[in-house]
Amino acid sequence: MSELRFTEDHEWLRSEADGSVTVGITAFAQNALGDVVFVQLPELQNYDKGAEAATVESVKAASGVYMPLDGEVVAINPALEDSPELVNEEPLGEGWFFRFIPKGPAAVGQLLDQDAYDRLIKASAEA
């Protein structure tokens, strides 16, 4: 899955053929959260980078899912409304949260690649 990009907030991004970008949380993030019991998905609107777009609640805690770049949310994953456990079962697949059109598509490539994200996780585990 080397086509994925990552944020320091443990979101993954995948560029789609139509120019949109799919966003979810990483296996590391869902492991830290534990069993997901509720997901609040974003509105279909523009968000600024860093804005809380979605919320994921688990048996342990609630956590925000942040907009990785400036852009417009154009699709949400309705399956999460009835089956939030998909975030745990398939965090890099059917457990995606939303798709957005970035204001600057090239910015996706400036996010962390798999190696950089792996180093981030390793560093946080050692801290």
ZADO-1210 file (C-alpha; in nm, 4 decimals, padded with zeros to 6 digits):
<atoms>
<atom x="00.0000" y="00.0000" z="00.0000" code="MET" pos="1"/>
<atom x="00.2799" y="00.2391" z="-00.0826" code="SER" pos="2"/>
<atom x="00.0350" y="00.4724" z="-00.2602" code="GLU" pos="3"/>
<atom x="-00.0951" y="00.5816" z="00.0801" code="LEU" pos="4"/>
<atom x="00.0112" y="00.9030" z="00.2500" code="ARG" pos="5"/>
<atom x="-00.0177" y="00.9694" z="00.6221" code="PHE" pos="6"/>
<atom x="-00.0548" y="01.2557" z="00.8673" code="THR" pos="7"/>
<atom x="00.1036" y="01.2936" z="01.2089" code="GLU" pos="8"/>
<atom x="-00.2525" y="01.2628" z="01.3472" code="ASP" pos="9"/>
<atom x="-00.2618" y="00.8993" z="01.2208" code="HIS" pos="10"/>
<atom x="-00.4909" y="00.9490" z="00.9237" code="GLU" pos="11"/>
<atom x="-00.4207" y="00.7779" z="00.5932" code="TRP" pos="12"/>
<atom x="-00.4937" y="00.9289" z="00.2523" code="LEU" pos="13"/>
<atom x="-00.5349" y="00.7599" z="-00.0837" code="ARG" pos="14"/>
<atom x="-00.5602" y="00.9565" z="-00.4077" code="SER" pos="15"/>
<atom x="-00.8427" y="00.8321" z="-00.6296" code="GLU" pos="16"/>
<atom x="-00.8650" y="00.8333" z="-01.0099" code="ALA" pos="17"/>
<atom x="-01.1341" y="01.1038" z="-01.0068" code="ASP" pos="18"/>
<atom x="-00.9078" y="01.3508" z="-00.8230" code="GLY" pos="19"/>
<atom x="-01.0660" y="01.2962" z="-00.4834" code="SER" pos="20"/>
<atom x="-00.8736" y="01.1767" z="-00.1795" code="VAL" pos="21"/>
<atom x="-01.0067" y="00.9096" z="00.0569" code="THR" pos="22"/>
<atom x="-00.9335" y="00.9530" z="00.4295" code="VAL" pos="23"/>
<atom x="-00.9392" y="00.7018" z="00.7126" code="GLY" pos="24"/>
<atom x="-00.7523" y="00.6345" z="01.0337" code="ILE" pos="25"/>
<atom x="-00.4536" y="00.4041" z="01.0480" code="THR" pos="26"/>
<atom x="-00.4350" y="00.0613" z="01.2076" code="ALA" pos="27"/>
<atom x="-00.2149" y="00.2222" z="01.4750" code="PHE" pos="28"/>
<atom x="-00.4887" y="00.4754" z="01.5580" code="ALA" pos="29"/>
<atom x="-00.7728" y="00.2244" z="01.5700" code="GLN" pos="30"/>
<atom x="-00.5624" y="-00.0088" z="01.7870" code="ASN" pos="31"/>
<atom x="-00.5029" y="00.2774" z="02.0295" code="ALA" pos="32"/>
<atom x="-00.8740" y="00.3621" z="02.0376" code="LEU" pos="33"/>
<atom x="-01.0001" y="00.0088" z="02.0921" code="GLY" pos="34"/>
<atom x="-01.3463" y="-00.1026" z="01.9838" code="ASP" pos="35"/>
<atom x="-01.5138" y="00.1735" z="01.7833" code="VAL" pos="36"/>
<atom x="-01.8790" y="00.2196" z="01.8793" code="VAL" pos="37"/>
<atom x="-01.9793" y="00.5414" z="01.6985" code="PHE" pos="38"/>
<atom x="-01.8607" y="00.7581" z="01.4102" code="VAL" pos="39"/>
<atom x="-01.9816" y="01.1105" z="01.3377" code="GLN" pos="40"/>
<atom x="-01.9112" y="01.1829" z="00.9725" code="LEU" pos="41"/>
<atom x="-01.8426" y="01.5285" z="00.8295" code="PRO" pos="42"/>
<atom x="-02.0802" y="01.7564" z="00.6448" code="GLU" pos="43"/>
<atom x="-02.0349" y="01.7891" z="00.2673" code="LEU" pos="44"/>
<atom x="-01.8642" y="02.1276" z="00.2773" code="GLN" pos="45"/>
<atom x="-01.5268" y="02.3027" z="00.2708" code="ASN" pos="46"/>
<atom x="-01.2867" y="02.2518" z="00.5601" code="TYR" pos="47"/>
<atom x="-00.9546" y="02.4133" z="00.6419" code="ASP" pos="48"/>
<atom x="-00.6494" y="02.1991" z="00.7069" code="LYS" pos="49"/>
<atom x="-00.6471" y="02.0914" z="01.0699" code="GLY" pos="50"/>
<atom x="-01.0210" y="02.1352" z="01.1267" code="ALA" pos="51"/>
<atom x="-01.2000" y="01.8498" z="01.2981" code="GLU" pos="52"/>
<atom x="-01.4028" y="01.6898" z="01.0205" code="ALA" pos="53"/>
<atom x="-01.5262" y="01.3728" z="01.1895" code="ALA" pos="54"/>
<atom x="-01.5368" y="01.2136" z="01.5332" code="THR" pos="55"/>
<atom x="-01.4746" y="00.8534" z="01.6246" code="VAL" pos="56"/>
<atom x="-01.5834" y="00.7173" z="01.9618" code="GLU" pos="57"/>
<atom x="-01.4608" y="00.3957" z="02.1142" code="SER" pos="58"/>
<atom x="-01.5074" y="00.2157" z="02.4417" code="VAL" pos="59"/>
<atom x="-01.1924" y="00.3976" z="02.5603" code="LYS" pos="60"/>
<atom x="-01.2198" y="00.7527" z="02.4241" code="ALA" pos="61"/>
<atom x="-01.3453" y="00.9928" z="02.1614" code="ALA" pos="62"/>
<atom x="-01.1062" y="01.1323" z="01.9043" code="SER" pos="63"/>
<atom x="-01.1231" y="01.3766" z="01.6182" code="GLY" pos="64"/>
<atom x="-01.0461" y="01.2965" z="01.2585" code="VAL" pos="65"/>
<atom x="-00.8833" y="01.6079" z="01.1183" code="TYR" pos="66"/>
<atom x="-00.8892" y="01.7538" z="00.7720" code="MET" pos="67"/>
<atom x="-00.5422" y="01.6748" z="00.6375" code="PRO" pos="68"/>
<atom x="-00.5448" y="01.9558" z="00.3776" code="LEU" pos="69"/>
<atom x="-00.7696" y="02.2431" z="00.2728" code="ASP" pos="70"/>
<atom x="-01.0515" y="02.1043" z="00.0618" code="GLY" pos="71"/>
<atom x="-01.4145" y="02.0152" z="00.0129" code="GLU" pos="72"/>
<atom x="-01.5648" y="01.6951" z="00.1511" code="VAL" pos="73"/>
<atom x="-01.7585" y="01.5402" z="-00.1383" code="VAL" pos="74"/>
<atom x="-01.8492" y="01.1949" z="-00.0020" code="ALA" pos="75"/>
<atom x="-01.8884" y="01.0155" z="00.3290" code="ILE" pos="76"/>
<atom x="-01.8891" y="00.6452" z="00.4086" code="ASN" pos="77"/>
<atom x="-02.2527" y="00.5760" z="00.5053" code="PRO" pos="78"/>
<atom x="-02.1661" y="00.2188" z="00.6080" code="ALA" pos="79"/>
<atom x="-01.9989" y="00.3556" z="00.9232" code="LEU" pos="80"/>
<atom x="-02.3293" y="00.4926" z="01.0526" code="GLU" pos="81"/>
<atom x="-02.4687" y="00.1397" z="01.0986" code="ASP" pos="82"/>
<atom x="-02.1386" y="-00.0478" z="01.1297" code="SER" pos="83"/>
<atom x="-01.8753" y="00.1658" z="01.3076" code="PRO" pos="84"/>
<atom x="-01.6815" y="-00.1534" z="01.3794" code="GLU" pos="85"/>
<atom x="-01.5607" y="-00.1428" z="01.0167" code="LEU" pos="86"/>
<atom x="-01.3010" y="00.1064" z="01.1419" code="VAL" pos="87"/>
<atom x="-01.1525" y="-00.1747" z="01.3543" code="ASN" pos="88"/>
<atom x="-01.2083" y="-00.4541" z="01.1049" code="GLU" pos="89"/>
<atom x="-01.0837" y="-00.2797" z="00.7893" code="GLU" pos="90"/>
<atom x="-00.9169" y="00.0520" z="00.8778" code="PRO" pos="91"/>
<atom x="-00.7439" y="00.0747" z="00.5388" code="LEU" pos="92"/>
<atom x="-01.0432" y="-00.0529" z="00.3429" code="GLY" pos="93"/>
<atom x="-01.4161" y="-00.0393" z="00.4123" code="GLU" pos="94"/>
<atom x="-01.3505" y="00.1599" z="00.7312" code="GLY" pos="95"/>
<atom x="-01.2727" y="00.4841" z="00.5429" code="TRP" pos="96"/>
<atom x="-01.4396" y="00.8036" z="00.6666" code="PHE" pos="97"/>
<atom x="-01.4714" y="01.0550" z="00.3827" code="PHE" pos="98"/>
<atom x="-01.3475" y="01.1717" z="00.0448" code="ARG" pos="99"/>
<atom x="-01.2478" y="01.5258" z="-00.0356" code="PHE" pos="100"/>
<atom x="-01.1206" y="01.7354" z="-00.3229" code="ILE" pos="101"/>
<atom x="-00.8015" y="01.9100" z="-00.2098" code="PRO" pos="102"/>
<atom x="-00.7551" y="02.2757" z="-00.2996" code="LYS" pos="103"/>
<atom x="-00.3949" y="02.1962" z="-00.3939" code="GLY" pos="104"/>
<atom x="-00.3723" y="01.8361" z="-00.5195" code="PRO" pos="105"/>
<atom x="00.0081" y="01.8382" z="-00.5129" code="ALA" pos="106"/>
<atom x="-00.0032" y="01.8860" z="-00.1353" code="ALA" pos="107"/>
<atom x="-00.1037" y="01.5203" z="-00.0882" code="VAL" pos="108"/>
<atom x="00.2406" y="01.4147" z="-00.2066" code="GLY" pos="109"/>
<atom x="00.4018" y="01.6297" z="00.0612" code="GLN" pos="110"/>
<atom x="00.2463" y="01.4262" z="00.3435" code="LEU" pos="111"/>
<atom x="00.4286" y="01.1365" z="00.5096" code="LEU" pos="112"/>
<atom x="00.5021" y="00.8302" z="00.3002" code="ASP" pos="113"/>
<atom x="00.4957" y="00.4784" z="00.4522" code="GLN" pos="114"/>
<atom x="00.8604" y="00.4889" z="00.5652" code="ASP" pos="115"/>
<atom x="00.8229" y="00.8303" z="00.7305" code="ALA" pos="116"/>
<atom x="00.5014" y="00.7198" z="00.9019" code="TYR" pos="117"/>
<atom x="00.6673" y="00.4009" z="01.0283" code="ASP" pos="118"/>
<atom x="00.9472" y="00.6158" z="01.1767" code="ARG" pos="119"/>
<atom x="00.6856" y="00.8382" z="01.3443" code="LEU" pos="120"/>
<atom x="00.5172" y="00.5362" z="01.5069" code="ILE" pos="121"/>
<atom x="00.8514" y="00.3955" z="01.6179" code="LYS" pos="122"/>
<atom x="00.9547" y="00.7293" z="01.7681" code="ALA" pos="123"/>
<atom x="00.6245" y="00.7655" z="01.9549" code="SER" pos="124"/>
<atom x="00.6556" y="00.4104" z="02.0889" code="ALA" pos="125"/>
<atom x="01.0038" y="00.4868" z="02.2205" code="GLU" pos="126"/>
<atom x="00.8989" y="00.8159" z="02.3818" code="ALA" pos="127"/>
</atoms>
